[in-house]
Amino acid sequence: MSDLYVVATIPAKPGSEDTVREGLSSLAAESRKEEGCVSYELFESAAQPGTFVTVEVWANQEAVDAHMKSPHFQSAVAVFGEHLAGAPAIHPLKPVS
């Protein structure tokens, strides 16, 4: 079975960029420790500062599901959720060929 790639874009409210950046940085660090996490990278858009992007690689869908239910994920959402300008857009990816 091949790895599952997921990209998420997370828009911060103006003035809340630091809060979201810190929350996502902590989330990324904890997520990298999860079973089934192959890689978890966090970026901020150079074209649209305050828009954060995660590029994630998971062993399988079960690992993604466990991640979404993990205490550190739920805590992160609770801490910085009100600082988002909109809902995160989560994109599971599939190869084109």
DSSP file with accessible surface (Angstrom, degrees, kcal/mol):
  #  RESIDUE AA STRUCTURE BP1 BP2  ACC     N-H-->O    O-->H-N    N-H-->O    O-->H-N    TCO  KAPPA ALPHA  PHI   PSI    X-CA   Y-CA   Z-CA
    1    1 A M              0   0  203      0, 0.0     2,-0.1     0, 0.0     0, 0.0   0.000 360.0 360.0 360.0 136.5    0.0    0.0    0.0
    2    2 A S        -     0   0   98      1,-0.1     0, 0.0     0, 0.0     0, 0.0  -0.442 360.0 -88.9 -88.1 162.5    1.4    3.4   -0.9
    3    3 A D        -     0   0   69     -2,-0.1     2,-0.5     1,-0.1    56,-0.2  -0.240  35.5-124.5 -65.8 156.7    1.6    6.4    1.4
    4    4 A L  E     -A   58   0A  33     54,-3.3    54,-3.1    56,-0.1     2,-0.4  -0.916  21.2-154.4-106.6 123.1   -1.2    8.9    1.6
    5    5 A Y  E     -AB  57  93A 119     88,-0.5    88,-3.1    -2,-0.5     2,-0.4  -0.823  13.1-177.3 -99.6 136.9   -0.4   12.6    0.9
    6    6 A V  E     -AB  56  92A   5     50,-2.6    50,-3.3    -2,-0.4     2,-0.4  -1.000   8.9-168.9-135.7 133.7   -2.4   15.4    2.4
    7    7 A V  E     -AB  55  91A  35     84,-2.3    84,-3.5    -2,-0.4     2,-0.4  -0.978   8.5-173.4-119.7 134.4   -2.1   19.1    2.0
    8    8 A A  E     -AB  54  90A   6     46,-2.1    46,-2.5    -2,-0.4     2,-0.5  -0.992  11.9-155.5-128.1 137.3   -4.0   21.6    4.2
    9    9 A T  E     -AB  53  89A  48     80,-2.2    80,-2.5    -2,-0.4    44,-0.2  -0.953  11.4-171.2-110.8 134.0   -4.3   25.3    3.9
   10   10 A I  E     -A   52   0A  10     42,-3.4    42,-3.0    -2,-0.5     2,-0.5  -0.955   8.0-154.7-130.1 109.7   -5.1   27.2    7.0
   11   11 A P  E     -A   51   0A  34      0, 0.0    74,-2.8     0, 0.0    75,-0.7  -0.740   9.1-150.0 -91.4 125.2   -5.9   31.0    6.9
   12   12 A A  B     -D   84   0B  11     38,-2.9    72,-0.3    -2,-0.5     5,-0.1  -0.633  22.7-110.0 -87.3 148.3   -5.2   33.1    9.9
   13   13 A K    >   -     0   0   98     70,-3.1     3,-2.7    -2,-0.3     4,-0.3  -0.490  49.8 -87.2 -67.3 146.7   -7.2   36.2   10.8
   14   14 A P  T 3  S+     0   0  116      0, 0.0    -1,-0.1     0, 0.0    36,-0.0  -0.328 120.1  22.0 -55.2 131.9   -5.3   39.4   10.4
   15   15 A G  T 3  S+     0   0   72     -3,-0.1     4,-0.2     1,-0.0     3,-0.1   0.261 110.6  78.7  91.3 -12.5   -3.5   40.1   13.6
   16   16 A S    <>  +     0   0   18     -3,-2.7     4,-2.4    67,-0.1     5,-0.3   0.292  55.7 107.6-108.4   9.8   -3.6   36.4   14.7
   17   17 A E  H  > S+     0   0   57     -4,-0.3     4,-3.0     1,-0.2     5,-0.2   0.891  78.8  49.8 -57.8 -43.8   -0.8   35.1   12.5
   18   18 A D  H  > S+     0   0  101      2,-0.2     4,-2.6     1,-0.2    -1,-0.2   0.910 110.7  49.8 -64.0 -41.2    1.6   34.6   15.4
   19   19 A T  H  > S+     0   0   54      2,-0.2     4,-2.3     1,-0.2    -1,-0.2   0.934 115.4  42.6 -62.2 -46.4   -1.0   32.7   17.4
   20   20 A V  H  X S+     0   0    0     -4,-2.4     4,-3.1     2,-0.2     5,-0.3   0.924 113.2  52.9 -67.9 -42.8   -1.8   30.4   14.5
   21   21 A R  H  X S+     0   0   77     -4,-3.0     4,-2.3    -5,-0.3    -2,-0.2   0.933 112.4  44.7 -57.7 -47.1    1.9   30.0   13.6
   22   22 A E  H  X S+     0   0  131     -4,-2.6     4,-2.2     2,-0.2    -1,-0.2   0.916 114.3  49.0 -65.5 -42.9    2.8   28.9   17.1
   23   23 A G  H  X S+     0   0   15     -4,-2.3     4,-2.3    -5,-0.2    -2,-0.2   0.922 113.6  45.7 -63.2 -43.1   -0.1   26.6   17.4
   24   24 A L  H  X S+     0   0    5     -4,-3.1     4,-2.9     2,-0.2    -1,-0.2   0.867 109.5  55.5 -69.9 -34.2    0.6   24.9   14.1
   25   25 A S  H  X S+     0   0   57     -4,-2.3     4,-2.2    -5,-0.3    -1,-0.2   0.929 110.9  44.8 -63.2 -43.3    4.3   24.7   14.9
   26   26 A S  H  X S+     0   0   78     -4,-2.2     4,-2.3     2,-0.2     5,-0.2   0.915 113.0  51.4 -65.4 -42.3    3.5   22.8   18.1
   27   27 A L  H  X S+     0   0    9     -4,-2.3     4,-2.7     1,-0.2    -2,-0.2   0.927 109.7  49.9 -60.5 -44.5    1.0   20.6   16.2
   28   28 A A  H  X S+     0   0    1     -4,-2.9     4,-2.1     1,-0.2    -1,-0.2   0.929 109.5  51.1 -61.2 -44.6    3.5   19.7   13.6
   29   29 A A  H  < S+     0   0   41     -4,-2.2     4,-0.5     1,-0.2    -1,-0.2   0.919 115.0  42.0 -60.7 -43.6    6.1   18.8   16.2
   30   30 A E  H >< S+     0   0   79     -4,-2.3     3,-1.1     1,-0.2     4,-0.3   0.883 111.1  56.1 -71.0 -37.0    3.7   16.5   18.0
   31   31 A S  H >< S+     0   0    0     -4,-2.7     3,-1.7     1,-0.3    -2,-0.2   0.863  97.7  62.4 -64.7 -35.4    2.3   15.0   14.7
   32   32 A R  T 3< S+     0   0  127     -4,-2.1    -1,-0.3     1,-0.3    -2,-0.2   0.750  99.9  56.2 -61.9 -21.5    5.8   14.0   13.6
   33   33 A K  T <  S+     0   0  151     -3,-1.1    -1,-0.3    -4,-0.5    -2,-0.2   0.566  85.4 110.2 -85.4 -10.4    5.9   11.7   16.6
   34   34 A E  S X  S-     0   0   30     -3,-1.7     3,-1.8    -4,-0.3     2,-0.2  -0.372  79.0-106.8 -71.6 144.5    2.7    9.8   15.7
   35   35 A E  T 3  S+     0   0  189      1,-0.3    -1,-0.1    -2,-0.1     3,-0.1  -0.469 109.0  26.2 -63.2 133.3    2.7    6.3   14.5
   36   36 A G  T 3  S+     0   0   25      1,-0.3    23,-2.9    -2,-0.2     2,-0.7   0.353  86.9 126.7  92.3  -5.5    2.0    6.3   10.8
   37   37 A C  E <   +C   58   0A  23     -3,-1.8    -1,-0.3    21,-0.2    21,-0.2  -0.770  29.1 175.0 -87.5 115.6    3.4    9.8   10.2
   38   38 A V  E    S-     0   0A  80     19,-2.5     2,-0.3    -2,-0.7    20,-0.2   0.881  70.2 -18.9 -84.4 -45.0    6.0    9.6    7.4
   39   39 A S  E     -C   57   0A  39     18,-1.9    18,-2.9     2,-0.0    -1,-0.4  -0.976  52.4-168.9-160.0 155.3    6.5   13.4    7.3
   40   40 A Y  E     -C   56   0A   7     -2,-0.3     2,-0.4    16,-0.2    16,-0.2  -0.875  15.0-179.8-151.1 105.9    4.7   16.5    8.4
   41   41 A E  E     -C   55   0A  93     14,-2.6    14,-2.3    -2,-0.3     2,-0.4  -0.899  13.0-152.9-115.0 145.6    5.9   19.9    7.1
   42   42 A L  E     +C   54   0A  41     -2,-0.4     2,-0.3    12,-0.2    12,-0.2  -0.957  18.1 172.6-119.4 132.8    4.6   23.4    7.9
   43   43 A F  E     -C   53   0A 101     10,-2.8    10,-2.8    -2,-0.4     2,-0.4  -0.919  24.5-140.9-131.4 159.6    4.9   26.3    5.5
   44   44 A E  E     -C   52   0A  68     -2,-0.3     8,-0.2     8,-0.2     2,-0.1  -0.985  36.1-108.0-118.9 135.0    3.7   29.9    5.3
   45   45 A S        -     0   0   34      6,-3.1     6,-0.3    -2,-0.4     5,-0.1  -0.387  18.9-159.6 -62.9 129.3    2.7   31.3    1.9
   46   46 A A  S    S+     0   0  102      1,-0.2    -1,-0.2    -2,-0.1     0, 0.0   0.771  96.1  49.5 -76.3 -26.7    5.2   33.8    0.6
   47   47 A A  S    S+     0   0   99      1,-0.3    -1,-0.2     4,-0.1    -2,-0.1   0.774 126.1  24.1 -82.0 -27.6    2.4   35.1   -1.7
   48   48 A Q  S >  S-     0   0  125      3,-0.2     3,-1.7     0, 0.0    -3,-0.4  -0.646  82.7-152.7-140.5  78.0   -0.2   35.4    1.0
   49   49 A P  T 3  S+     0   0   95      0, 0.0     3,-0.1     0, 0.0    -3,-0.1  -0.177  82.6  39.4 -53.3 143.2    1.4   35.8    4.4
   50   50 A G  T 3  S+     0   0    4      1,-0.3   -38,-2.9    -5,-0.1     2,-0.6   0.334  89.8 106.8  93.6  -6.5   -0.9   34.5    7.2
   51   51 A T  E <   -A   11   0A  25     -3,-1.7    -6,-3.1    -6,-0.3     2,-0.3  -0.940  56.4-161.4-104.9 119.9   -1.9   31.5    5.1
   52   52 A F  E     -AC  10  44A   3    -42,-3.0   -42,-3.4    -2,-0.6     2,-0.4  -0.750   5.0-161.7-104.2 149.6   -0.3   28.4    6.4
   53   53 A V  E     -AC   9  43A  33    -10,-2.8   -10,-2.8    -2,-0.3     2,-0.4  -0.998   3.5-159.8-133.7 128.2    0.1   25.1    4.5
   54   54 A T  E     -AC   8  42A   3    -46,-2.5   -46,-2.1    -2,-0.4     2,-0.5  -0.907   1.7-162.8-104.4 139.6    0.9   21.7    5.9
   55   55 A V  E     -AC   7  41A  45    -14,-2.3   -14,-2.6    -2,-0.4     2,-0.4  -0.981  22.0-179.4-119.7 111.8    2.3   19.0    3.6
   56   56 A E  E     -AC   6  40A  12    -50,-3.3   -50,-2.6    -2,-0.5     2,-0.4  -0.889  21.9-164.7-120.4 144.1    1.8   15.6    5.2
   57   57 A V  E     -AC   5  39A  10    -18,-2.9   -19,-2.5    -2,-0.4   -18,-1.9  -0.997  16.1-176.7-128.3 124.7    2.6   12.1    4.3
   58   58 A W  E     -AC   4  37A   0    -54,-3.1   -54,-3.3    -2,-0.4   -21,-0.2  -0.875  34.6-125.7-120.7 153.1    0.9    9.3    6.2
   59   59 A A  S    S-     0   0   34    -23,-2.9     2,-0.3    -2,-0.3   -22,-0.1   0.844  85.8 -28.2 -65.4 -33.8    1.3    5.5    6.0
   60   60 A N  S  > S-     0   0   52    -24,-0.3     4,-1.5   -56,-0.1     3,-0.4  -0.966  71.3 -82.4-169.6 176.1   -2.5    5.0    5.4
   61   61 A Q  H  > S+     0   0   89     -2,-0.3     4,-2.8     1,-0.2     5,-0.2   0.851 121.5  61.1 -63.8 -34.5   -6.0    6.4    6.0
   62   62 A E  H  > S+     0   0  125      1,-0.2     4,-2.4     2,-0.2    -1,-0.2   0.891 102.7  51.4 -61.4 -37.7   -6.1    4.9    9.5
   63   63 A A  H  > S+     0   0    9     -3,-0.4     4,-2.2     2,-0.2    -1,-0.2   0.900 110.4  48.7 -66.5 -39.4   -3.1    7.0   10.5
   64   64 A V  H  X S+     0   0   16     -4,-1.5     4,-2.4     2,-0.2    -2,-0.2   0.937 111.3  50.1 -64.2 -45.0   -4.8   10.1    9.2
   65   65 A D  H  X S+     0   0   70     -4,-2.8     4,-1.1     1,-0.2    -2,-0.2   0.916 111.2  48.3 -60.7 -43.1   -8.0    9.3   11.1
   66   66 A A  H  X S+     0   0   58     -4,-2.4     4,-0.8     1,-0.2     3,-0.4   0.898 109.5  54.2 -64.3 -38.9   -6.0    8.7   14.3
   67   67 A H  H >< S+     0   0    3     -4,-2.2     3,-1.1     1,-0.2     6,-0.3   0.932 105.5  52.1 -58.8 -46.4   -4.2   12.0   13.8
   68   68 A M  H 3< S+     0   0   64     -4,-2.4    -1,-0.2     1,-0.3    -2,-0.2   0.768 115.0  42.8 -64.8 -23.7   -7.5   13.9   13.5
   69   69 A K  H 3< S+     0   0  163     -4,-1.1    -1,-0.3    -3,-0.4    -2,-0.2   0.482  88.3 119.5 -98.1  -5.1   -8.7   12.3   16.8
   70   70 A S  S <X S-     0   0   13     -3,-1.1     4,-2.5    -4,-0.8     5,-0.2  -0.220  72.4-121.2 -65.3 149.6   -5.4   12.7   18.7
   71   71 A P  H  > S+     0   0  110      0, 0.0     4,-2.6     0, 0.0     5,-0.2   0.894 112.5  52.0 -57.9 -39.4   -5.3   14.9   21.9
   72   72 A H  H  > S+     0   0   43      2,-0.2     4,-2.2     1,-0.2     5,-0.1   0.876 110.6  48.1 -70.3 -31.8   -2.7   17.3   20.4
   73   73 A F  H  > S+     0   0   35     -6,-0.3     4,-2.4     2,-0.2     5,-0.2   0.953 114.1  45.9 -69.2 -47.9   -4.8   17.8   17.3
   74   74 A Q  H  X S+     0   0  103     -4,-2.5     4,-2.0     1,-0.2    -2,-0.2   0.897 113.7  49.9 -61.6 -39.5   -8.0   18.4   19.2
   75   75 A S  H  X S+     0   0   68     -4,-2.6     4,-2.4    -5,-0.2    -1,-0.2   0.922 109.2  51.1 -64.9 -43.8   -6.1   20.7   21.6
   76   76 A A  H  X S+     0   0   11     -4,-2.2     4,-2.6     1,-0.2     5,-0.4   0.928 109.7  49.9 -61.0 -44.6   -4.6   22.7   18.8
   77   77 A V  H  X S+     0   0   67     -4,-2.4     4,-1.8     1,-0.2    -1,-0.2   0.916 112.5  47.9 -60.7 -41.6   -8.0   23.2   17.1
   78   78 A A  H  < S+     0   0   77     -4,-2.0     4,-0.3    -5,-0.2    -1,-0.2   0.890 114.0  47.1 -67.3 -37.4   -9.4   24.4   20.4
   79   79 A V  H  < S+     0   0   92     -4,-2.4    -2,-0.2     1,-0.2    -1,-0.2   0.938 130.0  15.6 -74.1 -47.9   -6.5   26.8   21.1
   80   80 A F  H >< S+     0   0   10     -4,-2.6     3,-2.0    -5,-0.2     4,-0.2   0.493  94.3 100.9-111.7   3.4   -6.2   28.6   17.8
   81   81 A G  G >< S+     0   0   28     -4,-1.8     3,-1.6    -5,-0.4    -3,-0.1   0.874  81.9  54.0 -54.9 -40.6   -9.5   27.7   16.0
   82   82 A E  G 3  S+     0   0  142     -4,-0.3    -1,-0.3     1,-0.3    -2,-0.1   0.637 100.9  63.1 -71.7  -9.8  -11.0   31.1   16.8
   83   83 A H  G <  S+     0   0   44     -3,-2.0   -70,-3.1   -67,-0.1     2,-0.3   0.361  81.7 104.8 -95.1   5.8   -8.0   32.8   15.2
   84   84 A L  B <   -D   12   0B  24     -3,-1.6   -72,-0.3   -72,-0.3     3,-0.1  -0.657  64.3-147.0 -90.5 145.2   -8.7   31.4   11.8
   85   85 A A  S    S-     0   0   63    -74,-2.8     2,-0.3    -2,-0.3   -73,-0.2   0.580  81.3 -16.9 -82.3 -11.2  -10.2   33.4    9.0
   86   86 A G  S    S-     0   0   35    -75,-0.7    -1,-0.2   -73,-0.0     3,-0.1  -0.966  92.3 -57.4-175.4 175.6  -12.0   30.4    7.7
   87   87 A A        -     0   0   88     -2,-0.3   -78,-0.1     1,-0.1    -2,-0.0  -0.407  61.0-103.5 -68.6 141.4  -12.1   26.6    7.8
   88   88 A P        -     0   0   58      0, 0.0     2,-0.7     0, 0.0   -78,-0.2  -0.386  29.3-132.4 -60.4 143.5   -8.9   24.8    6.9
   89   89 A A  E     -B    9   0A  36    -80,-2.5   -80,-2.2    -3,-0.1     2,-0.5  -0.915  22.7-163.2-101.0 114.9   -9.1   23.3    3.4
   90   90 A I  E     -B    8   0A  84     -2,-0.7   -82,-0.2   -82,-0.2   -84,-0.0  -0.898   5.8-171.6-106.5 125.8   -7.9   19.7    3.6
   91   91 A H  E     -B    7   0A  92    -84,-3.5   -84,-2.3    -2,-0.5     2,-0.3  -0.878  10.3-161.4-122.6  96.6   -6.9   18.0    0.4
   92   92 A P  E     -B    6   0A  87      0, 0.0     2,-0.3     0, 0.0   -86,-0.2  -0.603  28.3-141.3 -67.2 136.9   -6.1   14.3    0.4
   93   93 A L  E     -B    5   0A  87    -88,-3.1   -88,-0.5    -2,-0.3    -2,-0.0  -0.768  18.6-165.7-107.5 150.9   -4.1   13.8   -2.8
   94   94 A K        -     0   0  179     -2,-0.3   -90,-0.0   -90,-0.1     0, 0.0  -0.979  32.4-101.2-130.9 145.3   -4.1   11.0   -5.4
   95   95 A P        -     0   0  116      0, 0.0     2,-0.6     0, 0.0     0, 0.0  -0.293  26.9-137.4 -63.0 148.9   -1.5   10.4   -8.1
   96   96 A V              0   0  143      0, 0.0     0, 0.0     0, 0.0     0, 0.0  -0.949 360.0 360.0-108.5 114.6   -2.3   11.5  -11.6
   97   97 A S              0   0  160     -2,-0.6     0, 0.0     0, 0.0     0, 0.0  -0.921 360.0 360.0 177.5 360.0   -1.2    8.9  -14.2
